[in-house]
Amino acid sequence: MVTDRDLGVRIERSAPTKLYPFTRFFRGFENVPTVRKLFGGRTGRVLRSLRVEFFSARFGYMGTSDVDGHLLVSTHHLRDSPLRTVYLDVVHELCHVRQFREGRKLFYPRLSYVDAPSEIEAYRLTVEEGRRIGMTDRELLDYLKVEWITPAELRRLARRCGVAAGPSRGPGHRKRLRK
């Protein structure tokens, strides 16, 4: 086995992660009915205890850690994506936070992304919130579209979420990090 000494370097392999309070950057989510539906009377406490980690890779978007349940957010996505997309992504990820806190699996490597129970539940909740804020089926379909799913998978996900899978913008018109 090769060691640091063999290479003439020293690599510290346990770098700390800088986590910030969720509520420092995302305020008012405790008042969103869909978020309150997720956490009930514990909503404020859950959001105050939630942590968020920002990263600057241009390819990343948003996700939930399957190690400790904190949020991972791309600074590029936060800054450059449409506000409604970021808002719905936060709602989507908060569903994963609840799943994590309940001890449920977030990742299903043997299933297609759109067939993973964790994703179906999170997207259904996000579609519900999208409708609550006045989005049309076309807008919701565009929201569901990510570059790592095929058109057939998009139609399957839309059907599972109750979204009409009519015409939408071109493939992968927006990008986000998901599991």
PyMOL CGO cylinders between C-alpha atoms (Angstrom):
from pymol import cmd
from pymol.cgo import CYLINDER

trace = [
    CYLINDER, 0.00, 0.00, 0.00, 1.32, 3.48, -0.92, 0.3, 1, 1, 1, 1, 1, 1,
    CYLINDER, 1.32, 3.48, -0.92, 1.71, 5.89, 1.98, 0.3, 1, 1, 1, 1, 1, 1,
    CYLINDER, 1.71, 5.89, 1.98, 2.10, 9.66, 2.26, 0.3, 1, 1, 1, 1, 1, 1,
    CYLINDER, 2.10, 9.66, 2.26, 5.78, 9.10, 3.03, 0.3, 1, 1, 1, 1, 1, 1,
    CYLINDER, 5.78, 9.10, 3.03, 6.22, 7.08, -0.19, 0.3, 1, 1, 1, 1, 1, 1,
    CYLINDER, 6.22, 7.08, -0.19, 4.86, 10.02, -2.16, 0.3, 1, 1, 1, 1, 1, 1,
    CYLINDER, 4.86, 10.02, -2.16, 6.77, 12.64, -0.24, 0.3, 1, 1, 1, 1, 1, 1,
    CYLINDER, 6.77, 12.64, -0.24, 3.63, 14.50, 0.82, 0.3, 1, 1, 1, 1, 1, 1,
    CYLINDER, 3.63, 14.50, 0.82, 1.21, 14.69, 3.71, 0.3, 1, 1, 1, 1, 1, 1,
    CYLINDER, 1.21, 14.69, 3.71, -2.50, 14.70, 2.97, 0.3, 1, 1, 1, 1, 1, 1,
    CYLINDER, -2.50, 14.70, 2.97, -4.94, 15.37, 5.81, 0.3, 1, 1, 1, 1, 1, 1,
    CYLINDER, -4.94, 15.37, 5.81, -7.83, 13.08, 4.90, 0.3, 1, 1, 1, 1, 1, 1,
    CYLINDER, -7.83, 13.08, 4.90, -10.45, 14.39, 7.33, 0.3, 1, 1, 1, 1, 1, 1,
    CYLINDER, -10.45, 14.39, 7.33, -11.07, 18.00, 6.27, 0.3, 1, 1, 1, 1, 1, 1,
    CYLINDER, -11.07, 18.00, 6.27, -13.79, 19.80, 8.22, 0.3, 1, 1, 1, 1, 1, 1,
    CYLINDER, -13.79, 19.80, 8.22, -16.98, 20.82, 6.47, 0.3, 1, 1, 1, 1, 1, 1,
    CYLINDER, -16.98, 20.82, 6.47, -18.21, 24.36, 7.07, 0.3, 1, 1, 1, 1, 1, 1,
    CYLINDER, -18.21, 24.36, 7.07, -21.92, 24.25, 7.80, 0.3, 1, 1, 1, 1, 1, 1,
    CYLINDER, -21.92, 24.25, 7.80, -24.20, 27.25, 8.24, 0.3, 1, 1, 1, 1, 1, 1,
    CYLINDER, -24.20, 27.25, 8.24, -27.64, 27.49, 9.81, 0.3, 1, 1, 1, 1, 1, 1,
    CYLINDER, -27.64, 27.49, 9.81, -30.33, 26.93, 7.16, 0.3, 1, 1, 1, 1, 1, 1,
    CYLINDER, -30.33, 26.93, 7.16, -32.36, 29.87, 8.49, 0.3, 1, 1, 1, 1, 1, 1,
    CYLINDER, -32.36, 29.87, 8.49, -29.46, 32.26, 7.92, 0.3, 1, 1, 1, 1, 1, 1,
    CYLINDER, -29.46, 32.26, 7.92, -29.94, 31.93, 4.16, 0.3, 1, 1, 1, 1, 1, 1,
    CYLINDER, -29.94, 31.93, 4.16, -33.48, 30.57, 3.76, 0.3, 1, 1, 1, 1, 1, 1,
    CYLINDER, -33.48, 30.57, 3.76, -36.03, 32.51, 5.80, 0.3, 1, 1, 1, 1, 1, 1,
    CYLINDER, -36.03, 32.51, 5.80, -39.78, 32.10, 6.03, 0.3, 1, 1, 1, 1, 1, 1,
    CYLINDER, -39.78, 32.10, 6.03, -39.93, 28.43, 5.02, 0.3, 1, 1, 1, 1, 1, 1,
    CYLINDER, -39.93, 28.43, 5.02, -41.46, 27.65, 8.42, 0.3, 1, 1, 1, 1, 1, 1,
    CYLINDER, -41.46, 27.65, 8.42, -44.58, 29.48, 7.16, 0.3, 1, 1, 1, 1, 1, 1,
    CYLINDER, -44.58, 29.48, 7.16, -44.90, 27.57, 3.86, 0.3, 1, 1, 1, 1, 1, 1,
    CYLINDER, -44.90, 27.57, 3.86, -47.93, 25.24, 4.18, 0.3, 1, 1, 1, 1, 1, 1,
    CYLINDER, -47.93, 25.24, 4.18, -46.23, 22.43, 2.26, 0.3, 1, 1, 1, 1, 1, 1,
    CYLINDER, -46.23, 22.43, 2.26, -43.17, 22.59, 4.54, 0.3, 1, 1, 1, 1, 1, 1,
    CYLINDER, -43.17, 22.59, 4.54, -45.42, 22.66, 7.62, 0.3, 1, 1, 1, 1, 1, 1,
    CYLINDER, -45.42, 22.66, 7.62, -47.10, 19.55, 6.20, 0.3, 1, 1, 1, 1, 1, 1,
    CYLINDER, -47.10, 19.55, 6.20, -43.68, 17.87, 6.15, 0.3, 1, 1, 1, 1, 1, 1,
    CYLINDER, -43.68, 17.87, 6.15, -42.67, 18.57, 9.73, 0.3, 1, 1, 1, 1, 1, 1,
    CYLINDER, -42.67, 18.57, 9.73, -45.91, 19.53, 11.52, 0.3, 1, 1, 1, 1, 1, 1,
    CYLINDER, -45.91, 19.53, 11.52, -45.47, 21.20, 14.89, 0.3, 1, 1, 1, 1, 1, 1,
    CYLINDER, -45.47, 21.20, 14.89, -41.71, 20.58, 14.74, 0.3, 1, 1, 1, 1, 1, 1,
    CYLINDER, -41.71, 20.58, 14.74, -41.24, 22.72, 11.60, 0.3, 1, 1, 1, 1, 1, 1,
    CYLINDER, -41.24, 22.72, 11.60, -39.55, 25.69, 13.28, 0.3, 1, 1, 1, 1, 1, 1,
    CYLINDER, -39.55, 25.69, 13.28, -37.30, 23.48, 15.40, 0.3, 1, 1, 1, 1, 1, 1,
    CYLINDER, -37.30, 23.48, 15.40, -36.29, 21.30, 12.41, 0.3, 1, 1, 1, 1, 1, 1,
    CYLINDER, -36.29, 21.30, 12.41, -35.44, 24.28, 10.23, 0.3, 1, 1, 1, 1, 1, 1,
    CYLINDER, -35.44, 24.28, 10.23, -33.48, 25.99, 13.03, 0.3, 1, 1, 1, 1, 1, 1,
    CYLINDER, -33.48, 25.99, 13.03, -31.43, 22.81, 13.54, 0.3, 1, 1, 1, 1, 1, 1,
    CYLINDER, -31.43, 22.81, 13.54, -30.88, 22.18, 9.82, 0.3, 1, 1, 1, 1, 1, 1,
    CYLINDER, -30.88, 22.18, 9.82, -27.48, 23.04, 8.38, 0.3, 1, 1, 1, 1, 1, 1,
    CYLINDER, -27.48, 23.04, 8.38, -26.49, 23.98, 4.84, 0.3, 1, 1, 1, 1, 1, 1,
    CYLINDER, -26.49, 23.98, 4.84, -23.17, 23.61, 3.06, 0.3, 1, 1, 1, 1, 1, 1,
    CYLINDER, -23.17, 23.61, 3.06, -22.36, 25.72, 0.00, 0.3, 1, 1, 1, 1, 1, 1,
    CYLINDER, -22.36, 25.72, 0.00, -20.04, 24.63, -2.78, 0.3, 1, 1, 1, 1, 1, 1,
    CYLINDER, -20.04, 24.63, -2.78, -18.89, 26.46, -5.89, 0.3, 1, 1, 1, 1, 1, 1,
    CYLINDER, -18.89, 26.46, -5.89, -18.73, 23.80, -8.60, 0.3, 1, 1, 1, 1, 1, 1,
    CYLINDER, -18.73, 23.80, -8.60, -20.63, 24.98, -11.68, 0.3, 1, 1, 1, 1, 1, 1,
    CYLINDER, -20.63, 24.98, -11.68, -22.04, 21.50, -12.35, 0.3, 1, 1, 1, 1, 1, 1,
    CYLINDER, -22.04, 21.50, -12.35, -23.81, 21.17, -9.01, 0.3, 1, 1, 1, 1, 1, 1,
    CYLINDER, -23.81, 21.17, -9.01, -27.22, 22.32, -7.92, 0.3, 1, 1, 1, 1, 1, 1,
    CYLINDER, -27.22, 22.32, -7.92, -28.79, 21.15, -4.66, 0.3, 1, 1, 1, 1, 1, 1,
    CYLINDER, -28.79, 21.15, -4.66, -28.93, 17.93, -2.67, 0.3, 1, 1, 1, 1, 1, 1,
    CYLINDER, -28.93, 17.93, -2.67, -29.23, 16.35, 0.76, 0.3, 1, 1, 1, 1, 1, 1,
    CYLINDER, -29.23, 16.35, 0.76, -26.39, 14.58, 2.53, 0.3, 1, 1, 1, 1, 1, 1,
    CYLINDER, -26.39, 14.58, 2.53, -27.12, 10.92, 3.21, 0.3, 1, 1, 1, 1, 1, 1,
    CYLINDER, -27.12, 10.92, 3.21, -24.50, 11.06, 6.00, 0.3, 1, 1, 1, 1, 1, 1,
    CYLINDER, -24.50, 11.06, 6.00, -26.11, 13.62, 8.31, 0.3, 1, 1, 1, 1, 1, 1,
    CYLINDER, -26.11, 13.62, 8.31, -29.07, 15.09, 6.41, 0.3, 1, 1, 1, 1, 1, 1,
    CYLINDER, -29.07, 15.09, 6.41, -27.69, 18.59, 5.83, 0.3, 1, 1, 1, 1, 1, 1,
    CYLINDER, -27.69, 18.59, 5.83, -28.35, 20.47, 2.59, 0.3, 1, 1, 1, 1, 1, 1,
    CYLINDER, -28.35, 20.47, 2.59, -25.74, 20.92, -0.13, 0.3, 1, 1, 1, 1, 1, 1,
    CYLINDER, -25.74, 20.92, -0.13, -26.24, 24.00, -2.29, 0.3, 1, 1, 1, 1, 1, 1,
    CYLINDER, -26.24, 24.00, -2.29, -24.28, 25.24, -5.28, 0.3, 1, 1, 1, 1, 1, 1,
    CYLINDER, -24.28, 25.24, -5.28, -23.52, 28.94, -5.00, 0.3, 1, 1, 1, 1, 1, 1,
    CYLINDER, -23.52, 28.94, -5.00, -23.89, 29.15, -8.79, 0.3, 1, 1, 1, 1, 1, 1,
    CYLINDER, -23.89, 29.15, -8.79, -27.36, 27.59, -8.69, 0.3, 1, 1, 1, 1, 1, 1,
    CYLINDER, -27.36, 27.59, -8.69, -28.37, 29.83, -5.78, 0.3, 1, 1, 1, 1, 1, 1,
    CYLINDER, -28.37, 29.83, -5.78, -27.21, 32.95, -7.60, 0.3, 1, 1, 1, 1, 1, 1,
    CYLINDER, -27.21, 32.95, -7.60, -28.06, 32.18, -11.24, 0.3, 1, 1, 1, 1, 1, 1,
    CYLINDER, -28.06, 32.18, -11.24, -31.18, 29.99, -11.33, 0.3, 1, 1, 1, 1, 1, 1,
    CYLINDER, -31.18, 29.99, -11.33, -34.68, 31.44, -11.43, 0.3, 1, 1, 1, 1, 1, 1,
    CYLINDER, -34.68, 31.44, -11.43, -35.99, 32.20, -7.94, 0.3, 1, 1, 1, 1, 1, 1,
    CYLINDER, -35.99, 32.20, -7.94, -38.95, 29.85, -8.32, 0.3, 1, 1, 1, 1, 1, 1,
    CYLINDER, -38.95, 29.85, -8.32, -36.62, 26.99, -9.28, 0.3, 1, 1, 1, 1, 1, 1,
    CYLINDER, -36.62, 26.99, -9.28, -34.44, 27.54, -6.22, 0.3, 1, 1, 1, 1, 1, 1,
    CYLINDER, -34.44, 27.54, -6.22, -37.55, 27.84, -4.03, 0.3, 1, 1, 1, 1, 1, 1,
    CYLINDER, -37.55, 27.84, -4.03, -39.01, 24.55, -5.31, 0.3, 1, 1, 1, 1, 1, 1,
    CYLINDER, -39.01, 24.55, -5.31, -35.63, 22.85, -5.02, 0.3, 1, 1, 1, 1, 1, 1,
    CYLINDER, -35.63, 22.85, -5.02, -35.49, 23.84, -1.35, 0.3, 1, 1, 1, 1, 1, 1,
    CYLINDER, -35.49, 23.84, -1.35, -38.97, 22.37, -0.81, 0.3, 1, 1, 1, 1, 1, 1,
    CYLINDER, -38.97, 22.37, -0.81, -37.88, 19.21, -2.65, 0.3, 1, 1, 1, 1, 1, 1,
    CYLINDER, -37.88, 19.21, -2.65, -34.75, 18.86, -0.53, 0.3, 1, 1, 1, 1, 1, 1,
    CYLINDER, -34.75, 18.86, -0.53, -36.67, 19.50, 2.70, 0.3, 1, 1, 1, 1, 1, 1,
    CYLINDER, -36.67, 19.50, 2.70, -38.71, 16.41, 1.83, 0.3, 1, 1, 1, 1, 1, 1,
    CYLINDER, -38.71, 16.41, 1.83, -35.42, 14.48, 1.65, 0.3, 1, 1, 1, 1, 1, 1,
    CYLINDER, -35.42, 14.48, 1.65, -34.41, 15.97, 5.01, 0.3, 1, 1, 1, 1, 1, 1,
    CYLINDER, -34.41, 15.97, 5.01, -37.58, 14.53, 6.52, 0.3, 1, 1, 1, 1, 1, 1,
    CYLINDER, -37.58, 14.53, 6.52, -36.96, 11.17, 4.85, 0.3, 1, 1, 1, 1, 1, 1,
    CYLINDER, -36.96, 11.17, 4.85, -33.42, 11.14, 6.25, 0.3, 1, 1, 1, 1, 1, 1,
    CYLINDER, -33.42, 11.14, 6.25, -34.61, 12.05, 9.74, 0.3, 1, 1, 1, 1, 1, 1,
    CYLINDER, -34.61, 12.05, 9.74, -37.13, 9.20, 9.59, 0.3, 1, 1, 1, 1, 1, 1,
    CYLINDER, -37.13, 9.20, 9.59, -34.30, 6.79, 8.75, 0.3, 1, 1, 1, 1, 1, 1,
    CYLINDER, -34.30, 6.79, 8.75, -35.47, 6.22, 5.18, 0.3, 1, 1, 1, 1, 1, 1,
    CYLINDER, -35.47, 6.22, 5.18, -33.20, 5.64, 2.20, 0.3, 1, 1, 1, 1, 1, 1,
    CYLINDER, -33.20, 5.64, 2.20, -32.43, 8.61, -0.02, 0.3, 1, 1, 1, 1, 1, 1,
    CYLINDER, -32.43, 8.61, -0.02, -30.54, 6.77, -2.76, 0.3, 1, 1, 1, 1, 1, 1,
    CYLINDER, -30.54, 6.77, -2.76, -31.60, 3.72, -4.77, 0.3, 1, 1, 1, 1, 1, 1,
    CYLINDER, -31.60, 3.72, -4.77, -28.64, 2.86, -7.02, 0.3, 1, 1, 1, 1, 1, 1,
    CYLINDER, -28.64, 2.86, -7.02, -30.44, -0.07, -8.66, 0.3, 1, 1, 1, 1, 1, 1,
    CYLINDER, -30.44, -0.07, -8.66, -33.42, 2.04, -9.71, 0.3, 1, 1, 1, 1, 1, 1,
    CYLINDER, -33.42, 2.04, -9.71, -33.78, 4.75, -12.28, 0.3, 1, 1, 1, 1, 1, 1,
    CYLINDER, -33.78, 4.75, -12.28, -33.80, 8.20, -10.69, 0.3, 1, 1, 1, 1, 1, 1,
    CYLINDER, -33.80, 8.20, -10.69, -37.49, 8.67, -11.54, 0.3, 1, 1, 1, 1, 1, 1,
    CYLINDER, -37.49, 8.67, -11.54, -38.38, 5.28, -10.02, 0.3, 1, 1, 1, 1, 1, 1,
    CYLINDER, -38.38, 5.28, -10.02, -36.73, 5.93, -6.64, 0.3, 1, 1, 1, 1, 1, 1,
    CYLINDER, -36.73, 5.93, -6.64, -39.44, 6.17, -3.94, 0.3, 1, 1, 1, 1, 1, 1,
    CYLINDER, -39.44, 6.17, -3.94, -37.59, 9.06, -2.27, 0.3, 1, 1, 1, 1, 1, 1,
    CYLINDER, -37.59, 9.06, -2.27, -37.63, 11.09, -5.50, 0.3, 1, 1, 1, 1, 1, 1,
    CYLINDER, -37.63, 11.09, -5.50, -41.25, 10.30, -6.36, 0.3, 1, 1, 1, 1, 1, 1,
    CYLINDER, -41.25, 10.30, -6.36, -42.37, 11.48, -2.92, 0.3, 1, 1, 1, 1, 1, 1,
    CYLINDER, -42.37, 11.48, -2.92, -40.23, 14.64, -3.08, 0.3, 1, 1, 1, 1, 1, 1,
    CYLINDER, -40.23, 14.64, -3.08, -41.38, 15.54, -6.58, 0.3, 1, 1, 1, 1, 1, 1,
    CYLINDER, -41.38, 15.54, -6.58, -45.04, 14.97, -5.72, 0.3, 1, 1, 1, 1, 1, 1,
    CYLINDER, -45.04, 14.97, -5.72, -44.68, 17.33, -2.78, 0.3, 1, 1, 1, 1, 1, 1,
    CYLINDER, -44.68, 17.33, -2.78, -42.85, 19.87, -4.94, 0.3, 1, 1, 1, 1, 1, 1,
    CYLINDER, -42.85, 19.87, -4.94, -45.55, 19.71, -7.62, 0.3, 1, 1, 1, 1, 1, 1,
    CYLINDER, -45.55, 19.71, -7.62, -48.15, 20.30, -4.90, 0.3, 1, 1, 1, 1, 1, 1,
    CYLINDER, -48.15, 20.30, -4.90, -46.24, 23.40, -3.82, 0.3, 1, 1, 1, 1, 1, 1,
    CYLINDER, -46.24, 23.40, -3.82, -45.82, 24.52, -7.43, 0.3, 1, 1, 1, 1, 1, 1,
    CYLINDER, -45.82, 24.52, -7.43, -49.56, 24.34, -7.92, 0.3, 1, 1, 1, 1, 1, 1,
    CYLINDER, -49.56, 24.34, -7.92, -50.13, 26.21, -4.66, 0.3, 1, 1, 1, 1, 1, 1,
    CYLINDER, -50.13, 26.21, -4.66, -48.00, 29.10, -5.95, 0.3, 1, 1, 1, 1, 1, 1,
    CYLINDER, -48.00, 29.10, -5.95, -49.87, 29.13, -9.28, 0.3, 1, 1, 1, 1, 1, 1,
    CYLINDER, -49.87, 29.13, -9.28, -47.69, 27.17, -11.68, 0.3, 1, 1, 1, 1, 1, 1,
    CYLINDER, -47.69, 27.17, -11.68, -49.24, 25.62, -14.77, 0.3, 1, 1, 1, 1, 1, 1,
    CYLINDER, -49.24, 25.62, -14.77, -48.70, 22.02, -15.86, 0.3, 1, 1, 1, 1, 1, 1,
    CYLINDER, -48.70, 22.02, -15.86, -46.34, 23.25, -18.58, 0.3, 1, 1, 1, 1, 1, 1,
    CYLINDER, -46.34, 23.25, -18.58, -44.25, 25.15, -16.02, 0.3, 1, 1, 1, 1, 1, 1,
    CYLINDER, -44.25, 25.15, -16.02, -44.26, 22.14, -13.71, 0.3, 1, 1, 1, 1, 1, 1,
    CYLINDER, -44.26, 22.14, -13.71, -43.20, 19.85, -16.54, 0.3, 1, 1, 1, 1, 1, 1,
    CYLINDER, -43.20, 19.85, -16.54, -40.32, 22.20, -17.32, 0.3, 1, 1, 1, 1, 1, 1,
    CYLINDER, -40.32, 22.20, -17.32, -39.39, 22.15, -13.63, 0.3, 1, 1, 1, 1, 1, 1,
    CYLINDER, -39.39, 22.15, -13.63, -39.35, 18.32, -13.61, 0.3, 1, 1, 1, 1, 1, 1,
    CYLINDER, -39.35, 18.32, -13.61, -37.03, 18.20, -16.61, 0.3, 1, 1, 1, 1, 1, 1,
    CYLINDER, -37.03, 18.20, -16.61, -33.40, 17.60, -15.70, 0.3, 1, 1, 1, 1, 1, 1,
    CYLINDER, -33.40, 17.60, -15.70, -30.59, 16.66, -18.03, 0.3, 1, 1, 1, 1, 1, 1,
    CYLINDER, -30.59, 16.66, -18.03, -29.96, 13.20, -16.59, 0.3, 1, 1, 1, 1, 1, 1,
    CYLINDER, -29.96, 13.20, -16.59, -33.40, 11.77, -17.40, 0.3, 1, 1, 1, 1, 1, 1,
    CYLINDER, -33.40, 11.77, -17.40, -34.72, 10.72, -20.78, 0.3, 1, 1, 1, 1, 1, 1,
    CYLINDER, -34.72, 10.72, -20.78, -37.93, 12.07, -22.33, 0.3, 1, 1, 1, 1, 1, 1,
    CYLINDER, -37.93, 12.07, -22.33, -39.64, 8.75, -21.49, 0.3, 1, 1, 1, 1, 1, 1,
    CYLINDER, -39.64, 8.75, -21.49, -38.50, 9.03, -17.86, 0.3, 1, 1, 1, 1, 1, 1,
    CYLINDER, -38.50, 9.03, -17.86, -39.76, 12.62, -17.75, 0.3, 1, 1, 1, 1, 1, 1,
    CYLINDER, -39.76, 12.62, -17.75, -43.19, 11.50, -18.95, 0.3, 1, 1, 1, 1, 1, 1,
    CYLINDER, -43.19, 11.50, -18.95, -43.19, 8.71, -16.33, 0.3, 1, 1, 1, 1, 1, 1,
    CYLINDER, -43.19, 8.71, -16.33, -42.25, 11.12, -13.54, 0.3, 1, 1, 1, 1, 1, 1,
    CYLINDER, -42.25, 11.12, -13.54, -44.82, 13.67, -14.69, 0.3, 1, 1, 1, 1, 1, 1,
    CYLINDER, -44.82, 13.67, -14.69, -47.54, 11.00, -14.75, 0.3, 1, 1, 1, 1, 1, 1,
    CYLINDER, -47.54, 11.00, -14.75, -46.60, 9.87, -11.22, 0.3, 1, 1, 1, 1, 1, 1,
    CYLINDER, -46.60, 9.87, -11.22, -46.81, 13.48, -10.03, 0.3, 1, 1, 1, 1, 1, 1,
    CYLINDER, -46.81, 13.48, -10.03, -50.10, 14.23, -11.80, 0.3, 1, 1, 1, 1, 1, 1,
    CYLINDER, -50.10, 14.23, -11.80, -48.58, 16.65, -14.29, 0.3, 1, 1, 1, 1, 1, 1,
    CYLINDER, -48.58, 16.65, -14.29, -49.80, 16.68, -17.90, 0.3, 1, 1, 1, 1, 1, 1,
    CYLINDER, -49.80, 16.68, -17.90, -46.82, 15.67, -20.05, 0.3, 1, 1, 1, 1, 1, 1,
    CYLINDER, -46.82, 15.67, -20.05, -47.60, 17.88, -23.04, 0.3, 1, 1, 1, 1, 1, 1,
    CYLINDER, -47.60, 17.88, -23.04, -45.09, 20.02, -24.90, 0.3, 1, 1, 1, 1, 1, 1,
    CYLINDER, -45.09, 20.02, -24.90, -42.28, 21.61, -22.94, 0.3, 1, 1, 1, 1, 1, 1,
    CYLINDER, -42.28, 21.61, -22.94, -39.02, 23.39, -23.66, 0.3, 1, 1, 1, 1, 1, 1,
    CYLINDER, -39.02, 23.39, -23.66, -36.05, 21.51, -25.10, 0.3, 1, 1, 1, 1, 1, 1,
    CYLINDER, -36.05, 21.51, -25.10, -34.19, 18.76, -23.24, 0.3, 1, 1, 1, 1, 1, 1,
    CYLINDER, -34.19, 18.76, -23.24, -32.45, 19.72, -20.03, 0.3, 1, 1, 1, 1, 1, 1,
    CYLINDER, -32.45, 19.72, -20.03, -33.26, 23.44, -20.26, 0.3, 1, 1, 1, 1, 1, 1,
    CYLINDER, -33.26, 23.44, -20.26, -32.23, 23.80, -16.63, 0.3, 1, 1, 1, 1, 1, 1,
    CYLINDER, -32.23, 23.80, -16.63, -29.91, 21.82, -14.45, 0.3, 1, 1, 1, 1, 1, 1,
    CYLINDER, -29.91, 21.82, -14.45, -29.91, 20.89, -10.79, 0.3, 1, 1, 1, 1, 1, 1,
    CYLINDER, -29.91, 20.89, -10.79, -28.10, 18.46, -8.54, 0.3, 1, 1, 1, 1, 1, 1,
    CYLINDER, -28.10, 18.46, -8.54, -30.29, 15.62, -7.42, 0.3, 1, 1, 1, 1, 1, 1,
    CYLINDER, -30.29, 15.62, -7.42, -29.58, 12.19, -6.12, 0.3, 1, 1, 1, 1, 1, 1,
]
cmd.load_cgo(trace, "trace")
